[in-house]
Amino acid sequence: MATKKQVEELEKVLFNRKETIIKTIQDSRDSIDSLKNSECNDEFDYAEVSSDSFKEGIIANQQLKELKEIEDAIIRIKKNTYGVCEMCDEQISIARLRAKPFAKFCTPCREIYEEEQ
């Protein structure tokens, strides 16, 4: 079970990661916009711009997903349900929370969840 001090430390980690992701998403959007406005002299240029835009979009979508998970974890901290597995209601180990501060499942339940997905 995480202590209050440990939860406060993890909350800082979550907020720092949130800020980083928001900046990265904005940078990706700016990059996509600049790629859209770049001139394509031939089909190779067009293919490169399309590929780069696609990659930037994939990265931004993954980061939006992580951002949502972080925001959910911050809400759980405020509700005093942070660190409790959403599947079995057992405490999530502090080691797991340190590795993945937005974890919502304990390790055994995460494995079950992933198998079902």
C-alpha contacts under 8 A as a table, 3 or more apart, distances in Angstrom:
res1	aa1	res2	aa2	distance
1	M	83	G	7.42
1	M	91	Q	5.78
1	M	92	I	6.90
1	M	93	S	6.25
1	M	94	I	6.47
2	A	5	K	8.00
2	A	6	Q	5.76
2	A	7	V	6.24
2	A	83	G	7.03
2	A	93	S	7.43
2	A	94	I	5.66
3	T	6	Q	5.10
3	T	7	V	6.22
4	K	7	V	5.09
4	K	8	E	6.21
5	K	8	E	5.07
5	K	9	E	6.28
6	Q	9	E	5.06
6	Q	10	L	6.17
7	V	10	L	5.02
7	V	11	E	5.99
7	V	77	I	7.72
8	E	11	E	4.98
8	E	12	K	6.40
9	E	12	K	5.22
9	E	13	V	6.46
10	L	13	V	4.91
10	L	14	L	6.15
10	L	97	L	7.76
10	L	98	R	7.10
10	L	101	P	6.24
11	E	14	L	4.97
11	E	15	F	6.22
11	E	74	I	6.90
11	E	77	I	7.66
12	K	15	F	5.13
12	K	16	N	6.10
13	V	16	N	5.15
13	V	17	R	6.09
13	V	101	P	7.60
14	L	17	R	5.14
14	L	18	K	6.01
14	L	70	I	6.20
14	L	74	I	7.41
14	L	101	P	6.73
14	L	102	F	7.49
15	F	18	K	4.94
15	F	19	E	6.27
16	N	19	E	5.24
16	N	20	T	6.31
17	R	20	T	5.03
17	R	21	I	6.11
18	K	21	I	5.19
18	K	22	I	6.17
18	K	67	L	6.16
18	K	70	I	6.81
18	K	71	E	7.93
19	E	22	I	5.20
19	E	23	K	6.28
20	T	23	K	5.24
20	T	24	T	6.15
21	I	24	T	4.96
21	I	25	I	5.97
21	I	63	Q	6.33
21	I	64	L	7.90
21	I	67	L	6.80
22	I	25	I	5.19
22	I	26	Q	6.25
22	I	67	L	7.85
23	K	26	Q	5.16
23	K	27	D	6.15
24	T	27	D	4.94
24	T	28	S	6.10
24	T	60	A	7.83
25	I	28	S	5.01
25	I	29	R	6.19
25	I	60	A	5.40
25	I	63	Q	7.01
25	I	64	L	7.64
26	Q	29	R	5.03
26	Q	30	D	6.14
27	D	30	D	5.04
27	D	31	S	6.08
28	S	31	S	4.95
28	S	32	I	6.10
28	S	56	E	5.78
28	S	57	G	7.43
28	S	59	I	7.93
28	S	60	A	6.43
29	R	32	I	5.08
29	R	33	D	6.16
29	R	56	E	7.81
29	R	60	A	7.83
30	D	33	D	5.07
30	D	34	S	6.20
31	S	34	S	5.09
31	S	35	L	6.11
31	S	53	S	7.95
31	S	56	E	7.63
32	I	35	L	4.99
32	I	36	K	6.13
32	I	52	D	7.95
32	I	53	S	5.40
32	I	56	E	6.69
32	I	57	G	7.67
33	D	36	K	5.08
33	D	37	N	6.35
34	S	37	N	5.08
34	S	38	S	6.21
35	L	38	S	5.13
35	L	49	V	6.00
35	L	52	D	7.75
35	L	53	S	6.69
36	K	49	V	7.54
36	K	53	S	7.88
40	C	43	E	7.36
40	C	45	D	5.07
40	C	46	Y	5.35
40	C	49	V	7.97
41	N	45	D	6.18
41	N	46	Y	7.66
42	D	45	D	5.45
42	D	46	Y	6.42
43	E	46	Y	4.90
43	E	47	A	6.01
44	F	47	A	5.02
44	F	48	E	6.17
45	D	48	E	5.14
45	D	49	V	6.16
46	Y	49	V	5.16
46	Y	50	S	6.02
47	A	50	S	5.08
47	A	51	S	6.02
48	E	51	S	5.11
48	E	52	D	6.08
49	V	52	D	5.15
49	V	53	S	6.04
50	S	53	S	5.14
50	S	54	F	6.09
51	S	54	F	5.08
51	S	55	K	6.22
52	D	55	K	5.16
52	D	56	E	6.16
53	S	56	E	5.13
53	S	57	G	6.09
54	F	57	G	5.06
54	F	58	I	6.23
55	K	58	I	5.11
55	K	59	I	6.23
56	E	59	I	5.18
56	E	60	A	6.12
57	G	60	A	5.08
57	G	61	N	6.12
58	I	61	N	5.17
58	I	62	Q	6.29
59	I	62	Q	5.22
59	I	63	Q	6.22
60	A	63	Q	5.07
60	A	64	L	6.09
61	N	64	L	5.01
61	N	65	K	6.34
62	Q	65	K	5.14
62	Q	66	E	6.38
63	Q	66	E	4.95
63	Q	67	L	5.97
64	L	67	L	4.93
64	L	68	K	6.25
65	K	68	K	5.20
65	K	69	E	6.43
66	E	69	E	5.02
66	E	70	I	6.18
67	L	70	I	5.04
67	L	71	E	6.15
68	K	71	E	5.09
68	K	72	D	6.14
69	E	72	D	5.05
69	E	73	A	6.23
69	E	102	F	5.98
70	I	73	A	5.02
70	I	74	I	6.28
70	I	101	P	7.90
70	I	102	F	5.37
71	E	74	I	5.08
71	E	75	I	6.31
72	D	75	I	5.07
72	D	76	R	6.28
72	D	102	F	7.63
73	A	76	R	4.95
73	A	77	I	6.28
73	A	82	Y	6.60
73	A	101	P	7.72
73	A	102	F	5.16
73	A	103	A	7.63
73	A	104	K	7.65
74	I	77	I	5.04
74	I	78	K	6.43
74	I	82	Y	8.00
75	I	78	K	5.10
75	I	79	K	6.24
76	R	79	K	4.95
76	R	80	N	5.95
76	R	81	T	4.97
76	R	82	Y	4.65
77	I	80	N	5.04
77	I	81	T	6.12
77	I	82	Y	4.78
78	K	81	T	7.77
79	K	82	Y	7.48
81	T	84	V	5.82
82	Y	104	K	7.97
83	G	91	Q	5.75
83	G	92	I	5.09
83	G	93	S	7.64
83	G	97	L	7.29
83	G	103	A	7.75
83	G	104	K	7.13
84	V	89	D	5.53
84	V	90	E	5.62
84	V	91	Q	4.58
84	V	92	I	5.63
84	V	104	K	7.10
84	V	105	F	7.47
84	V	106	C	7.88
85	C	88	C	5.69
85	C	89	D	4.77
85	C	90	E	5.41
85	C	91	Q	6.04
85	C	92	I	5.91
85	C	104	K	5.51
85	C	105	F	4.40
85	C	106	C	5.43
85	C	109	C	7.85
86	E	89	D	5.74
86	E	104	K	5.89
86	E	105	F	5.80
87	M	105	F	6.50
87	M	109	C	6.51
88	C	109	C	7.29
90	E	106	C	7.47
91	Q	106	C	7.21
92	I	96	R	6.77
92	I	97	L	6.95
92	I	104	K	7.97
92	I	105	F	6.83
92	I	106	C	4.78
92	I	107	T	7.69
93	S	96	R	5.30
93	S	97	L	6.42
93	S	106	C	7.09
94	I	97	L	4.95
94	I	98	R	6.02
95	A	98	R	5.14
95	A	99	A	6.26
96	R	99	A	5.05
96	R	100	K	5.94
96	R	101	P	7.48
96	R	103	A	7.44
96	R	106	C	7.63
96	R	107	T	7.59
97	L	100	K	4.96
97	L	101	P	4.37
97	L	102	F	6.99
97	L	103	A	6.21
98	R	101	P	5.46
100	K	103	A	5.47
103	A	106	C	7.58
105	F	108	P	7.96
105	F	109	C	5.73
105	F	110	R	5.30
106	C	109	C	5.43
106	C	110	R	5.97
107	T	110	R	5.04
107	T	111	E	6.34
108	P	111	E	5.29
108	P	112	I	6.53
109	C	112	I	4.99
109	C	113	Y	6.01
110	R	113	Y	4.95
110	R	114	E	6.06
111	E	114	E	5.19
111	E	115	E	6.20
112	I	115	E	5.17
112	I	116	E	6.29
113	Y	116	E	5.20
113	Y	117	Q	6.32
114	E	117	Q	5.07
